[in-house]
Amino acid sequence: MKIAFAVFLFVHALAHGVGALTVSGIVKDENNPSDPSFLLTGFDAAHWVFKLMAVIWLIPLAGFVVAGIGVIQEADWALTAIIASTVLSTILSLIWVKAAPFGLVANLIIIAVLLIPWANDRMVPPIDA
């Protein structure tokens, strides 16, 4: 199961690469608008803010790759990398919600994978035999 979760993190990382390429204007897809939500509507796509945002899209890419490696190695720091990457990924997905709605779904899946064992340990009373 940890391999499947690590692969999911790697695939999500690749999606952030696509996001960075799209936001930077390197890749243009007529079917997938790269217009941000109301937060960045005052800027045109050639503005330096979009170049900066494209670089910021690369941070969760690196974070999800590192987190996936940490999951495979069962490293203690993997959870921190997953949480930090998921928080930033969710913020970016909300800013570009028209272009990245599936990013929100992927982040919800990651949150569920993290919360289900946590909730199970805390909410289900142990069964005494």
C-alpha positions in Angstrom: 0.0 0.0 0.0 2.9 2.4 0.7 4.2 1.9 -2.8 0.8 2.8 -4.3 0.6 5.9 -2.1 4.2 6.9 -3.1 3.3 6.4 -6.8 0.2 8.6 -6.2 2.5 11.3 -4.7 4.9 11.0 -7.7 2.0 11.4 -10.2 0.7 14.4 -8.3 4.2 15.9 -8.4 4.1 15.5 -12.2 0.9 17.4 -12.3 2.6 20.3 -10.6 5.2 20.2 -13.3 2.4 20.7 -15.8 1.0 23.5 -13.7 4.3 25.3 -13.7 4.6 25.0 -17.4 1.1 26.2 -18.0 1.3 29.1 -15.6 4.6 30.2 -17.0 3.1 30.3 -20.5 5.6 27.7 -21.9 2.7 25.3 -22.6 -0.6 26.7 -23.9 -3.7 24.5 -23.9 -6.8 26.1 -25.5 -9.0 23.6 -23.7 -7.5 24.2 -20.3 -7.4 27.9 -19.4 -4.6 29.0 -17.1 -6.4 32.0 -15.8 -6.2 32.3 -12.1 -9.1 33.1 -9.8 -9.9 36.6 -8.6 -6.6 36.8 -6.6 -4.4 37.4 -9.7 -6.9 38.9 -12.2 -5.1 42.3 -12.2 -2.1 40.8 -13.9 -1.6 39.7 -17.5 0.0 36.3 -18.2 3.4 38.0 -19.1 3.7 39.7 -15.7 6.5 38.7 -13.5 4.0 37.5 -10.8 3.1 34.6 -13.1 6.8 33.7 -13.5 7.1 33.7 -9.8 4.0 31.6 -9.4 5.3 29.1 -11.9 8.4 28.7 -9.7 6.2 28.3 -6.7 4.4 25.5 -8.5 7.7 23.6 -8.5 8.0 23.6 -4.7 5.2 21.1 -4.2 6.6 19.1 -7.2 9.8 18.7 -5.3 8.0 18.2 -2.0 5.8 15.4 -3.4 8.8 13.6 -4.9 10.7 13.8 -1.6 7.6 12.8 0.3 7.1 9.7 -2.0 10.7 8.7 -1.4 10.2 9.2 2.3 7.1 7.0 2.2 8.9 4.2 0.5 11.8 4.5 3.0 9.3 4.8 5.9 11.2 7.9 7.0 9.9 10.0 10.0 10.1 13.2 8.0 7.8 12.0 5.2 4.7 13.1 7.0 6.0 16.7 7.3 6.9 16.7 3.6 3.4 15.4 2.7 1.6 18.0 4.8 3.7 20.9 3.7 3.4 19.9 0.0 -0.4 19.3 0.3 -1.0 22.7 2.0 0.9 24.6 -0.8 -0.7 22.4 -3.5 -4.2 23.2 -2.2 -3.5 26.9 -2.1 -2.2 26.8 -5.7 -5.1 24.7 -6.8 -7.5 27.2 -5.2 -5.9 30.1 -7.0 -6.1 28.2 -10.3 -9.3 26.4 -9.6 -10.6 26.6 -13.2 -7.5 24.9 -14.5 -6.7 22.6 -11.6 -9.9 21.3 -10.0 -8.5 17.7 -10.0 -5.6 19.0 -7.9 -8.1 19.7 -5.2 -9.4 16.2 -5.5 -5.9 14.7 -5.3 -5.2 16.8 -2.2 -8.4 15.6 -0.6 -7.3 12.0 -1.3 -4.0 12.7 0.3 -5.7 14.2 3.4 -8.0 11.2 3.6 -5.1 8.8 3.5 -3.5 10.7 6.3 -6.6 11.1 8.4 -8.2 7.7 8.2 -5.6 5.9 10.2 -5.4 8.8 12.6 -9.1 8.9 13.1 -9.2 5.1 13.4 -6.6 5.2 16.2 -8.5 7.9 18.1 -12.2 7.3 17.5 -12.7 3.6 17.4 -12.4 2.1 20.9 -10.2 -0.9 21.2 -12.0 -4.3 21.4 -11.1 -6.2 24.5 -11.4 -9.9 24.1 
